[in-house]
Amino acid sequence: MALVPATILTGFLGAGKTTLLNRILREPHGYKIAVIENEFGQENIDNEILVQDSNEQIVEMNNGCICCTVRGDLIIALSTLAQKRNAGELQFDHVVIETTGLANPGPVAQTFFMDDEVAAHYLLDAVVTVVDAKHGMLQLDDHEEAQRQAGFADKLLLSKTDLVGMDQVDALVARLKRINPRAPVNKVDFGQVPISDVLDLRGFNLNDKLEIDPDFLAVEEHVHDHHNCDAHCSHDHHHAHHSDDIAAFVFKSERPFNTARLDEFLGNLVQVFGPRMLRYKGVLWMEGADRKVVFQGVHQMMGSDIGAKWRDDEARGSKMVFIGKNLPKDTFIRGLEQCLV
Ligand SMILES: Nc1nc2c(ncn2[C@@H]2O[C@H](COP(=O)(O)OP(=O)(O)OP(=O)(O)O)[C@@H](O)[C@H]2O)c(=O)[nH]1
């Protein structure tokens, strides 16, 4: 059987990866795409956000962090998909792996060369990196992961250019070109981009990567602590520990929220803690509403959408994930509890 091309979709927290993926999954392009999702934090909210209504596409979830479990979960997910495909149980002709916003794509890409079973079934097509035009500059300043994601890209897609002026876009593009002169930079507007900018790029060139990182294929000891993955997973394949002050926590409740109280509380939260709130999202049960509310944000930019209807057989409740730098978890949790009905 021909090798299945795989795309690694990466980009910093909130850059617009899921928005892009959702658009691709909705578009009638003829590809049958299997998706492997990975999220920072133990609750997979993207699970709820991604469209899952097409029987042409499969969404394969794995909790934990791709960068920690790269030689474990990712290999298992890819191998399971390949076995099902060979057995005729699943049909797909492309795989997209959406990494967490804090992942270094290096080890994810490595999997395609280091694992025989994966290499026997898949061809790494390209690393596509989404960069947030509004927050990208700061993310590149503050986070090594953001630089690696840009540096490793075979294609850079600039999102949220609607939120900034041309000067800011030009400065960011110039910086991206300095970090990665090889990757073409295209704009993506709320995920709108030709499919040919994302799939079938055949952009991954091992020789290029070895030039940038001669250790790319080096086998390393896997020494870090998996118990900490959910909250502190930002190890790269050199096992440098960084971003240790970034942590994720989850709020869950089986009681509905009072809309006015929650709006006011979240508004205050982002005013006070916005600069440290790297990414937050949730699926909410609002009092009196028969549909889910999906809320999410990056720093001070917060928004919400109406989601799917609560099914009759579904237990109603809310779950939210906050990822930030030194956020006062107790203040968040206590405040949210006070917004419940
Ligand atoms: N203004 C604007 N907002 C955008 C654009 N693309 C995405 N967004 C918004 O940015 C937020 C984050 O988008 P996601 O697609 O969830 O980002 P992500 O990279 O998947 O986030 P994580 O996986 O959580 O790191 C959402 O509220 C999107 O609606 C864009 O081009 N312009």
The ligand as an ORCA input file, in Angstrom:
! r2SCAN-3c Opt
* xyz 0 1
  N      -9.731     37.483     14.756
  C      -9.362     36.229     14.437
  N      -9.531     35.251     15.327
  C      -9.160     33.994     14.968
  C      -8.597     33.702     13.691
  N      -8.309     32.377     13.653
  C      -8.683     31.870     14.862
  N      -9.203     32.833     15.652
  C      -9.714     32.709     17.026
  O      -8.661     32.411     17.905
  C      -9.102     31.590     18.968
  C      -8.216     30.379     19.074
  O      -8.380     29.583     17.914
  P      -8.120     28.014     17.893
  O      -8.292     27.562     16.489
  O      -8.924     27.316     18.937
  O      -6.601     27.973     18.316
  P      -5.672     26.699     18.584
  O      -4.371     26.996     17.998
  O      -6.358     25.458     18.135
  O      -5.608     26.721     20.159
  P      -5.014     25.599     21.162
  O      -5.069     24.289     20.444
  O      -5.918     25.680     22.324
  O      -3.660     26.037     21.481
  C     -10.561     31.260     18.663
  O     -11.366     32.116     19.428
  C     -10.681     31.551     17.181
  O     -11.985     31.939     16.802
  C      -8.443     34.786     12.747
  O      -7.936     34.633     11.620
  N      -8.834     36.014     13.187
*
